[in-house]
Amino acid sequence: MTSSIDSLGERERRTVLITGASRGLGRELATLYEADGWRVIACVRGSASVDGGIETQSLDVSDPASITALGRTLEGVAIDVLINNAGIRGDTGGLSTLDGGDFVEVMRINALAPLLLVQALRANLLAGESRVVANISSRAGSLAEGTLDDDDGDYAYRCSKAALNMATVKLAQDLRKDGITVLSLHPGWVKTDMGGDEAQVPVATSAAGLKTMIDGADMADSGSFRGYDGRRISW
């Protein structure tokens, strides 16, 4: 694990912190940003690693103490972009298999952890230049569009992403005075372990689109819900 202490050389580059970066979309985003010359802080569980010279930090987003510890480790490190990507699907069997423990765990990881990360890294974002928080949400969490073309029984996942969308709106309001832009972003039905074999969007396509959205975001976009392709999604 490499040092996270800033230097003059490091601050010549913009810095992005990505959660859930050991595989799938998070890993692809880390690779894209590193190739674009950014300093990448890739947060992973346990001893997982990311290819190349990407810096890693251990983080269990299900554990508030781990999030607090990350904030202490990165004290004084300017962060330009925070990408809250880590997430889980949970049970998909519908009402008949709904389990309280599973539901709470999905909510803890998908909805609460992004809020705790912003809380822990707020000073880091204020020290950055871009000042963007990107919450990787899902169209599945849209009350207007989330069930238009599928009937999957993923109660916990859908509820967690709806909660994350409200968190985006609240954070956008609270952090506007700090000049921090907060986005909810739908990555599409991505061909990852979570997306499954029938998914339609290549992970490279989704990550590239998300990076374009994040890098071009400003305060006029704060509190919005957009797809990786730029389409506005109804709440």
C-alpha positions as CSV (number, residue, x, y, z in Angstrom):
1,M,0.0,0.0,0.0
2,T,1.6,3.3,-1.0
3,S,1.7,6.5,1.0
4,S,-1.2,8.8,0.8
5,I,0.6,12.0,1.8
6,D,0.5,14.9,-0.6
7,S,3.5,16.4,-2.2
8,L,4.0,19.3,-4.6
9,G,4.4,16.8,-7.4
10,E,1.1,15.1,-6.5
11,R,-0.8,18.3,-6.4
12,E,0.2,19.0,-10.0
13,R,-2.3,16.2,-10.7
14,R,-5.9,16.1,-9.9
15,T,-6.9,13.4,-7.4
16,V,-9.9,11.0,-7.6
17,L,-11.0,8.6,-4.8
18,I,-13.0,5.6,-6.0
19,T,-14.7,3.1,-3.7
20,G,-15.3,-0.5,-4.8
21,A,-12.3,-0.3,-7.1
22,S,-11.0,-3.9,-7.0
23,R,-13.3,-5.1,-9.9
24,G,-15.9,-4.2,-12.4
25,L,-16.9,-0.6,-13.0
26,G,-14.8,0.7,-10.1
27,R,-11.7,-0.9,-11.5
28,E,-12.4,0.3,-15.0
29,L,-12.9,3.9,-13.7
30,A,-9.6,3.7,-11.8
31,T,-7.8,2.5,-14.9
32,L,-9.3,5.3,-17.0
33,Y,-8.4,8.1,-14.6
34,E,-4.9,6.8,-14.1
35,A,-4.4,6.7,-17.8
36,D,-5.6,10.3,-18.0
37,G,-2.9,11.4,-15.6
38,W,-4.9,11.6,-12.4
39,R,-3.7,10.5,-9.0
40,V,-6.1,7.6,-8.2
41,I,-6.9,6.5,-4.7
42,A,-8.6,3.1,-5.2
43,C,-10.4,1.9,-2.1
44,V,-10.7,-1.9,-1.9
45,R,-11.7,-4.5,0.7
46,G,-9.0,-6.3,2.5
47,S,-5.8,-7.0,0.5
48,A,-7.3,-6.7,-2.9
49,S,-5.2,-4.9,-5.5
50,V,-5.6,-2.8,-8.6
51,D,-3.4,-3.1,-11.7
52,G,-0.6,-0.7,-12.5
53,G,0.8,2.0,-10.2
54,I,-2.6,2.9,-8.7
55,E,-2.6,3.8,-5.0
56,T,-4.8,1.6,-2.9
57,Q,-6.4,2.1,0.5
58,S,-8.2,-0.6,2.5
59,L,-11.9,0.3,3.1
60,D,-14.9,-1.7,4.2
61,V,-17.9,0.5,3.4
62,S,-20.2,-1.6,5.5
63,D,-18.2,-0.6,8.6
64,P,-18.5,3.1,9.8
65,A,-15.3,2.7,11.7
66,S,-13.4,1.8,8.5
67,I,-14.8,4.9,6.8
68,T,-13.7,7.1,9.8
69,A,-10.2,5.5,9.7
70,L,-9.9,6.3,6.0
71,G,-10.7,9.9,6.8
72,R,-7.9,10.0,9.4
73,T,-5.5,8.3,7.0
74,L,-6.2,10.9,4.3
75,E,-6.2,13.9,6.6
76,G,-4.7,16.8,4.7
77,V,-5.0,15.1,1.2
78,A,-6.8,17.2,-1.3
79,I,-9.4,15.2,-3.3
80,D,-10.9,16.7,-6.4
81,V,-13.5,13.9,-7.1
82,L,-15.1,11.3,-4.9
83,I,-16.8,8.5,-6.7
84,N,-19.1,6.4,-4.4
85,N,-19.2,3.3,-6.5
86,A,-19.1,0.4,-4.0
87,G,-22.4,-1.4,-3.9
88,I,-24.2,-4.8,-3.6
89,R,-27.3,-6.2,-5.1
90,G,-28.7,-8.3,-2.3
91,D,-31.7,-10.7,-2.5
92,T,-33.6,-10.7,-5.8
93,G,-36.4,-13.2,-4.9
94,G,-39.1,-10.7,-4.3
95,L,-41.4,-10.3,-1.3
96,S,-41.4,-14.1,-0.5
97,T,-37.6,-14.2,0.2
98,L,-37.2,-10.7,1.7
99,D,-34.9,-10.9,4.6
100,G,-34.5,-8.1,7.2
101,G,-30.7,-8.6,7.7
102,D,-30.0,-8.6,3.9
103,F,-32.2,-5.5,3.4
104,V,-30.4,-3.5,6.1
105,E,-27.0,-4.6,4.8
106,V,-27.8,-3.4,1.3
107,M,-29.1,-0.1,2.7
108,R,-26.0,0.3,4.8
109,I,-23.6,-0.2,1.9
110,N,-25.5,1.4,-0.9
111,A,-27.2,4.4,0.8
112,L,-25.5,5.1,4.2
113,A,-21.9,4.6,3.3
114,P,-21.8,7.3,0.6
115,L,-23.1,9.8,3.2
116,L,-20.5,8.8,5.7
117,L,-17.8,9.0,3.1
118,V,-18.8,12.6,2.2
119,Q,-18.9,13.4,5.9
120,A,-15.4,11.9,6.5
121,L,-13.8,13.5,3.4
122,R,-15.6,16.8,3.3
123,A,-12.4,18.7,4.3
124,N,-10.5,16.8,1.6
125,L,-13.0,17.9,-1.1
126,L,-12.9,21.5,0.1
127,A,-9.1,21.4,-0.4
128,G,-9.6,20.1,-4.0
129,E,-10.2,22.1,-7.1
130,S,-12.9,20.2,-9.0
131,R,-15.0,19.4,-5.9
132,V,-17.3,16.7,-7.3
133,V,-19.1,13.9,-5.5
134,A,-20.4,11.3,-7.9
135,N,-22.9,8.7,-6.5
136,I,-23.2,5.7,-8.7
137,S,-26.9,5.1,-8.4
138,S,-29.2,3.2,-10.8
139,R,-32.3,3.8,-12.8
140,A,-33.7,1.0,-10.7
141,G,-34.0,3.5,-7.9
142,S,-36.2,5.9,-10.0
143,L,-39.8,6.0,-8.8
144,A,-40.8,7.1,-12.3
145,E,-38.7,4.8,-14.5
146,G,-37.3,2.0,-12.3
147,T,-39.9,-0.6,-13.0
148,L,-40.9,0.3,-16.6
149,D,-39.1,-2.5,-18.3
150,D,-38.3,-5.1,-15.7
151,D,-39.9,-6.8,-12.7
152,D,-36.9,-8.1,-10.8
153,G,-37.6,-8.9,-7.2
154,D,-34.7,-6.8,-5.8
155,Y,-36.5,-4.8,-3.2
156,A,-33.4,-3.9,-1.1
157,Y,-31.4,-2.8,-4.1
158,R,-34.1,-0.6,-5.6
159,C,-35.0,1.0,-2.2
160,S,-31.3,1.6,-1.5
161,K,-30.8,3.4,-4.8
162,A,-33.9,5.5,-4.3
163,A,-32.5,6.4,-0.9
164,L,-29.1,7.3,-2.5
165,N,-30.9,9.6,-4.9
166,M,-32.5,11.5,-2.0
167,A,-29.1,11.6,-0.4
168,T,-27.7,13.2,-3.6
169,V,-30.4,15.9,-3.5
170,K,-29.8,16.6,0.2
171,L,-26.1,16.7,-0.2
172,A,-26.4,19.0,-3.2
173,Q,-28.4,21.5,-1.1
174,D,-26.1,21.3,2.0
175,L,-22.8,21.5,0.1
176,R,-23.8,24.2,-2.4
177,K,-22.3,26.8,-0.1
178,D,-19.0,24.9,-0.3
179,G,-19.0,24.8,-4.1
180,I,-19.2,21.0,-4.1
181,T,-21.2,19.5,-7.0
182,V,-23.1,16.3,-6.2
183,L,-24.4,13.9,-8.9
184,S,-26.5,10.7,-9.1
185,L,-25.3,8.7,-12.1
186,H,-26.9,5.7,-13.7
187,P,-24.2,3.4,-15.3
188,G,-26.6,1.4,-17.4
189,W,-27.1,-2.3,-17.3
190,V,-23.3,-3.1,-17.2
191,K,-21.6,-6.3,-18.1
192,T,-20.1,-7.0,-14.7
193,D,-20.4,-9.7,-12.0
194,M,-23.4,-7.7,-10.6
195,G,-24.9,-7.0,-14.0
196,G,-24.9,-10.6,-15.1
197,D,-24.6,-12.3,-18.4
198,E,-27.6,-10.6,-20.0
199,A,-26.3,-7.1,-19.4
200,Q,-26.1,-4.8,-22.4
201,V,-23.5,-2.1,-21.7
202,P,-19.8,-3.0,-21.9
203,V,-18.0,-1.9,-18.8
204,A,-15.6,0.3,-20.8
205,T,-18.4,2.1,-22.5
206,S,-20.2,2.8,-19.2
207,A,-17.0,4.0,-17.4
208,A,-16.0,6.3,-20.3
209,G,-19.4,7.9,-20.3
210,L,-19.4,8.3,-16.5
211,K,-16.0,9.9,-16.6
212,T,-17.2,12.3,-19.2
213,M,-20.2,13.3,-17.1
214,I,-18.1,13.7,-13.9
215,D,-15.2,15.6,-15.5
216,G,-17.6,18.1,-17.2
217,A,-19.9,18.6,-14.1
218,D,-20.3,22.0,-12.5
219,M,-22.6,23.6,-9.9
220,A,-25.4,23.9,-12.5
221,D,-25.5,20.1,-12.6
222,S,-25.5,19.6,-8.8
223,G,-28.5,17.5,-7.6
224,S,-29.2,16.0,-11.0
225,F,-29.8,12.4,-12.0
226,R,-28.1,11.5,-15.3
227,G,-27.3,8.3,-17.3
228,Y,-23.8,7.4,-18.4
229,D,-24.9,8.6,-21.9
230,G,-25.9,12.0,-20.6
231,R,-29.7,11.4,-20.6
232,R,-31.6,13.0,-17.7
233,I,-33.4,10.4,-15.7
234,S,-36.7,11.1,-13.8
235,W,-36.6,10.8,-10.1
